[in-house]
Amino acid sequence: MLKKTILFDVAHNEMLNIEDKEFSEFLNLLRRLDLNIKKNKNEHLTKEILRDVDLLVIGNPIDDFFSTSEIKIIVDFVRSGGGLLLLSEYGSDYLQKTNINDISGKFGIKFEKNLIKEVNQANQNCTSILHIQDFLKHQLTKHIREMKIGGACSIFLSKGAKPLLQSNEESWPEIFNSSTEQWIKEGEEEKQIIAAYSEFGQGKVVAIGDIDIFTSDLNIGSNSFDNHRFIQNVINWLIEPVNETKVMTFMLNQLGDLHFELRETNKIINNIIETMTILEKRISYLEEQSQRYPQTANSKKNSEEESFQEE
């Protein structure tokens, strides 16, 4: 059996560089999974670079942007059966100065520009280290009982994307105020989505609003609680092919969406045609009136001249 290939993009100044010492435990895990590990260092992503790749990892780019053509290539890569792991950090695109949401948004996932905090049960102070003990039932969270994640942003979902990890009910988002350089609470205390997944065509996507979980940090890294098992579940799930039935459902949904869009477009076109018809009638009416007016005016003038001559 051929080894599965995982490609780490670092051409956009990603924080997750698998060769860095802080990700050594993550690298060891990938080696135990017997994966072929590659890096894209200096080139923009192309079809050729992604050929024969099973999983693409984009680990929190900083001060760099993906081009429109790269985004299209990534979407096509997933649709055709590729796996995609997207990682952001607190503040997301706003603080990281990138456009990863232009990629994730294609799959119904948006990293929000905030930092999630919760009440520290030990001393009742607030903390950005999230303690997760309640998990949604899914293959990705199988055998997971407890995790710790630090410095995460929340995620907004649409287009059928689903939550994967959530903070507890005593958590809230904070937004960075650049003028005061402080984080300010925004919103009520409630569960916040910090990881999500989506199946798109023949491929899959997992998005996590934190990168520290992949480091060797003993408190919030890959060796903390069940973080290691969760990462393994994510990698294994992403490199598995999508069930054919789900692919067919995706295609039918796409056709349904296309039919709806065409119908709405037809409505707009019909409205434009109707408006143009009304305008044409109005213009014709005004032209007729303008032609009649000079004739009436000339008749009146001639009549006045005749009366004057008679007198």
C-alpha positions as CSV (number, residue, x, y, z in Angstrom):
1,M,0.0,0.0,0.0
2,L,1.3,3.5,-1.0
3,K,2.0,5.9,1.8
4,K,-0.4,8.8,2.3
5,T,1.3,12.1,1.6
6,I,0.8,15.2,3.9
7,L,2.0,18.5,2.5
8,F,2.8,21.5,4.9
9,D,2.6,24.8,3.1
10,V,5.1,27.3,4.5
11,A,5.3,29.5,1.5
12,H,2.9,32.0,3.1
13,N,4.9,32.4,6.3
14,E,2.9,29.8,8.2
15,M,3.5,29.5,12.0
16,L,3.3,25.7,11.8
17,N,6.7,24.7,10.4
18,I,7.1,21.0,11.0
19,E,10.9,21.3,11.1
20,D,10.8,23.7,14.1
21,K,11.7,22.1,17.4
22,E,8.4,23.2,19.1
23,F,6.5,20.8,16.7
24,S,8.8,17.8,17.2
25,E,6.1,15.8,19.0
26,F,3.7,16.4,16.2
27,L,6.3,15.3,13.7
28,N,6.9,12.1,15.7
29,L,3.2,11.3,15.6
30,L,3.1,11.7,11.8
31,R,6.1,9.4,11.4
32,R,4.3,6.8,13.6
33,L,1.3,7.1,11.3
34,D,3.7,6.2,8.4
35,L,3.0,9.3,6.4
36,N,5.1,10.7,3.6
37,I,5.9,14.3,4.8
38,K,6.5,17.1,2.4
39,K,6.9,20.9,2.6
40,N,6.0,23.6,0.1
41,K,8.6,26.3,0.9
42,N,8.9,28.9,-1.8
43,E,6.2,28.4,-4.4
44,H,2.5,29.5,-4.7
45,L,0.3,26.5,-4.6
46,T,-0.5,24.9,-8.0
47,K,-2.2,21.8,-9.3
48,E,1.2,20.3,-9.9
49,I,2.3,20.8,-6.3
50,L,-0.9,19.3,-4.9
51,R,-0.8,16.3,-7.3
52,D,-0.5,13.0,-5.3
53,V,-1.0,14.9,-2.1
54,D,-3.6,13.4,0.3
55,L,-3.6,16.1,3.0
56,L,-2.7,19.8,2.8
57,V,-2.0,21.7,6.0
58,I,-2.1,25.5,6.2
59,G,-1.0,26.3,9.7
60,N,-1.8,30.0,10.5
61,P,-0.1,32.2,7.8
62,I,1.2,35.5,9.0
63,D,1.6,38.8,7.0
64,D,1.0,37.0,3.8
65,F,-2.0,36.3,1.5
66,F,-3.3,33.6,-0.8
67,S,-4.0,34.6,-4.3
68,T,-7.4,34.1,-6.0
69,S,-5.9,31.3,-8.2
70,E,-4.4,29.5,-5.2
71,I,-7.8,29.6,-3.4
72,K,-9.5,28.1,-6.4
73,I,-6.9,25.4,-6.7
74,I,-7.3,24.5,-3.0
75,V,-11.1,24.3,-3.3
76,D,-10.7,22.1,-6.4
77,F,-8.2,19.9,-4.5
78,V,-10.7,19.3,-1.7
79,R,-13.6,18.7,-4.1
80,S,-11.6,16.1,-5.9
81,G,-10.8,14.1,-2.7
82,G,-8.1,16.0,-0.9
83,G,-8.0,16.6,2.9
84,L,-7.5,20.1,4.2
85,L,-6.4,21.1,7.7
86,L,-6.8,24.9,8.4
87,L,-5.3,26.5,11.5
88,S,-5.7,30.0,12.8
89,E,-5.0,31.8,16.0
90,Y,-6.6,34.5,18.3
91,G,-7.6,37.5,16.3
92,S,-7.7,35.4,13.1
93,D,-7.1,37.3,9.9
94,Y,-7.4,40.7,11.6
95,L,-4.4,40.2,13.8
96,Q,-2.5,37.6,11.8
97,K,-2.8,39.9,8.7
98,T,-3.8,37.2,6.2
99,N,-6.8,35.9,4.3
100,I,-7.3,32.4,5.4
101,N,-11.0,33.1,5.7
102,D,-11.1,33.5,2.0
103,I,-10.3,29.8,1.9
104,S,-12.3,28.5,4.8
105,G,-15.3,30.5,3.8
106,K,-15.7,28.3,0.7
107,F,-16.5,25.5,3.0
108,G,-18.8,27.4,5.3
109,I,-16.2,28.1,8.0
110,K,-15.1,31.6,9.2
111,F,-12.5,32.3,11.9
112,E,-13.7,35.2,14.0
113,K,-11.3,38.0,15.1
114,N,-11.5,37.3,18.8
115,L,-10.0,35.5,21.7
116,I,-12.0,33.0,23.7
117,K,-11.7,33.1,27.5
118,E,-13.4,31.2,30.3
119,V,-13.6,31.2,34.1
120,N,-10.7,29.5,35.7
121,Q,-12.3,27.0,38.1
122,A,-9.2,27.0,40.4
123,N,-9.2,30.7,41.2
124,Q,-12.3,32.2,39.5
125,N,-10.1,34.5,37.3
126,C,-10.5,34.6,33.6
127,T,-8.1,32.6,31.4
128,S,-7.5,32.0,27.7
129,I,-6.7,28.3,28.4
130,L,-9.8,26.4,27.6
131,H,-10.6,23.2,29.5
132,I,-12.9,21.0,27.3
133,Q,-14.6,18.0,28.8
134,D,-17.9,17.9,26.8
135,F,-17.6,16.5,23.3
136,L,-19.9,16.0,20.4
137,K,-20.2,12.4,19.2
138,H,-18.1,11.9,16.1
139,Q,-15.3,9.8,14.7
140,L,-13.0,12.8,15.3
141,T,-13.7,12.9,19.0
142,K,-13.7,9.1,19.6
143,H,-12.1,8.1,22.9
144,I,-11.6,11.8,23.8
145,R,-12.4,12.7,27.4
146,E,-10.5,15.8,28.2
147,M,-8.5,18.5,26.3
148,K,-6.8,21.8,26.9
149,I,-6.5,24.5,24.2
150,G,-5.0,28.0,24.7
151,G,-5.3,31.3,22.7
152,A,-8.1,30.2,20.4
153,C,-10.5,32.2,18.3
154,S,-14.1,31.1,17.7
155,I,-15.6,29.9,14.5
156,F,-18.8,30.9,12.7
157,L,-20.5,28.2,10.6
158,S,-22.7,28.1,7.5
159,K,-23.2,25.9,4.3
160,G,-23.6,22.7,6.3
161,A,-20.3,22.9,8.2
162,K,-20.5,21.3,11.6
163,P,-19.0,22.1,15.1
164,L,-16.3,19.8,16.4
165,L,-15.0,21.3,19.6
166,Q,-16.8,23.8,21.9
167,S,-15.8,25.7,25.0
168,N,-17.9,25.4,28.1
169,E,-20.9,27.6,28.9
170,E,-18.8,29.9,31.1
171,S,-16.7,31.2,28.2
172,W,-17.0,34.4,26.1
173,P,-15.3,36.2,23.2
174,E,-13.0,39.2,23.6
175,I,-12.1,41.7,20.8
176,F,-8.7,43.5,20.7
177,N,-8.9,47.2,20.9
178,S,-6.0,48.6,18.9
179,S,-6.3,52.1,20.5
180,T,-6.0,50.9,24.1
181,E,-4.1,47.7,23.1
182,Q,-6.4,45.7,25.4
183,W,-8.9,42.8,24.9
184,I,-12.5,43.8,25.6
185,K,-15.3,41.4,26.3
186,E,-17.9,41.1,23.6
187,G,-21.0,39.0,24.0
188,E,-22.5,36.9,26.7
189,E,-21.1,33.8,28.4
190,E,-22.0,30.8,26.3
191,K,-20.4,27.9,24.4
192,Q,-18.1,29.0,21.6
193,I,-17.2,26.8,18.6
194,I,-13.4,26.6,18.3
195,A,-13.0,23.7,15.9
196,A,-15.3,22.6,13.0
197,Y,-15.4,20.2,10.1
198,S,-17.0,19.9,6.7
199,E,-17.3,17.3,3.9
200,F,-17.0,18.9,0.5
201,G,-17.4,16.8,-2.7
202,Q,-15.0,13.9,-2.3
203,G,-12.8,15.7,0.2
204,K,-12.8,16.8,3.9
205,V,-11.9,19.9,5.8
206,V,-11.1,20.5,9.5
207,A,-10.6,24.0,10.9
208,I,-9.2,24.7,14.4
209,G,-8.9,28.2,15.9
210,D,-5.7,27.4,17.6
211,I,-2.2,26.2,16.7
212,D,-0.7,25.6,20.1
213,I,-2.4,22.2,20.3
214,F,0.2,21.0,17.8
215,T,3.2,22.2,19.8
216,S,5.1,20.3,22.5
217,D,3.8,22.7,25.3
218,L,3.1,20.4,28.3
219,N,0.0,22.4,29.3
220,I,-1.8,23.0,26.0
221,G,0.3,21.1,23.5
222,S,0.0,17.7,21.8
223,N,1.0,15.9,25.0
224,S,-1.6,17.6,27.2
225,F,-4.5,15.3,28.2
226,D,-6.2,13.8,25.1
227,N,-4.8,16.4,22.7
228,H,-2.5,13.8,21.2
229,R,-5.3,11.4,20.4
230,F,-7.5,14.2,19.0
231,I,-4.7,15.2,16.6
232,Q,-4.3,11.6,15.5
233,N,-8.1,11.3,14.9
234,V,-8.0,14.5,12.8
235,I,-5.2,13.3,10.6
236,N,-6.7,9.8,10.1
237,W,-10.1,11.2,9.3
238,L,-8.8,13.7,6.8
239,I,-6.9,11.1,4.8
240,E,-9.8,8.7,4.6
241,P,-12.0,8.9,1.4
242,V,-15.5,10.3,1.7
243,N,-18.3,7.7,1.5
244,E,-19.8,7.5,-2.0
245,T,-23.3,8.1,-0.7
246,K,-22.2,11.3,0.9
247,V,-20.5,12.4,-2.4
248,M,-23.8,11.8,-4.3
249,T,-25.7,13.8,-1.7
250,F,-23.2,16.6,-2.1
251,M,-23.6,16.6,-5.8
252,L,-27.4,16.6,-5.6
253,N,-27.3,19.5,-3.1
254,Q,-24.9,21.4,-5.5
255,L,-27.4,20.9,-8.3
256,G,-30.2,22.1,-6.1
257,D,-28.3,25.2,-5.1
258,L,-27.5,25.8,-8.8
259,H,-31.2,25.4,-9.7
260,F,-32.1,27.9,-7.0
261,E,-29.5,30.4,-8.2
262,L,-30.6,30.1,-11.8
263,R,-34.2,30.6,-10.7
264,E,-33.3,33.7,-8.8
265,T,-31.2,35.0,-11.7
266,N,-34.1,34.5,-14.0
267,K,-36.3,36.6,-11.7
268,I,-33.7,39.4,-11.8
269,I,-33.5,39.2,-15.6
270,N,-37.3,39.2,-15.9
271,N,-37.5,42.3,-13.6
272,I,-34.9,44.0,-15.7
273,I,-36.8,43.2,-18.9
274,E,-40.0,44.4,-17.4
275,T,-38.4,47.7,-16.2
276,M,-36.8,48.2,-19.7
277,T,-40.2,47.7,-21.3
278,I,-41.8,50.3,-19.1
279,L,-39.0,52.7,-19.8
280,E,-39.3,52.1,-23.5
281,K,-43.1,52.9,-23.4
282,R,-42.4,56.0,-21.3
283,I,-39.8,57.2,-23.8
284,S,-42.1,56.6,-26.7
285,Y,-44.9,58.5,-25.0
286,L,-42.5,61.5,-24.3
287,E,-41.3,61.4,-28.0
288,E,-44.9,61.5,-29.2
289,Q,-45.7,64.4,-26.9
290,S,-42.7,66.3,-28.0
291,Q,-43.7,65.9,-31.7
292,R,-47.2,67.1,-31.0
293,Y,-46.2,70.1,-29.1
294,P,-44.4,72.0,-31.9
295,Q,-47.3,71.4,-34.2
296,T,-49.8,72.8,-31.7
297,A,-47.5,75.8,-31.0
298,N,-47.1,76.5,-34.7
299,S,-50.9,76.4,-35.3
300,K,-51.4,78.8,-32.5
301,K,-48.8,81.1,-33.8
302,N,-50.2,81.1,-37.3
303,S,-53.7,81.8,-35.9
304,E,-52.4,84.8,-34.0
305,E,-50.6,86.2,-37.0
306,E,-53.8,85.9,-39.1
307,S,-55.8,87.7,-36.5
308,F,-53.2,90.5,-36.3
309,Q,-53.3,91.0,-40.2
310,E,-57.1,91.1,-40.2
311,E,-57.0,93.9,-37.6
